Amino acid sequence: MKTRFNEKAKILDIVMMAVSVMLSVGVVLYGINHFGFSKTWPELILNTFYVACIVMIWMYFFNYRITTKQFNYWCSVSIGMTVLLRDILCPPPLANYPLRAICFTLSVLLLCTLTYFYARKEWQTYTKKNLWFIFAIDTLIAVLYHINIVYFEVTDEYTNYFLTEIWIRPTITYGLVACFVADRKEP
């Protein structure tokens, strides 16, 4: 099969991201089985969006029936839905109130940034700096969740499972931005 990208570094970038996300989703699905559906059903909904992103990334990577516009739109919608569900509508209860407020504010900023990206008629004019800003916000949210869980929450067997779930979205966001940047035409 012919891939969309020819640079070995870009191919390695996207393949490593996809493999790490698939392993992480596998761990989360194992956690859903281990801890029971009644306790972990929100993660199953989030994983549906993550798996959809992975499928679209592979379809895009192998040039299989998806255009750049469709890829960008539907992956951004999927990521936006996970931000809306996990961070805004049903945020995890964080012990540290300032971290909770910062995470909520950053989540709203991330959702607004994703929305702004597609509200423009010429979304291809978005610069690489703007695209990496989306990834930076998502990573900062994950770092703050990680800090809160490790330093302010009581750890149990559920902690490692939740930490894995937190880092899936920034990894997917990295892959999406890497695809956006690689396929974007310079103005």
Disulfide bonds with the S-S distance in Angstrom:
none
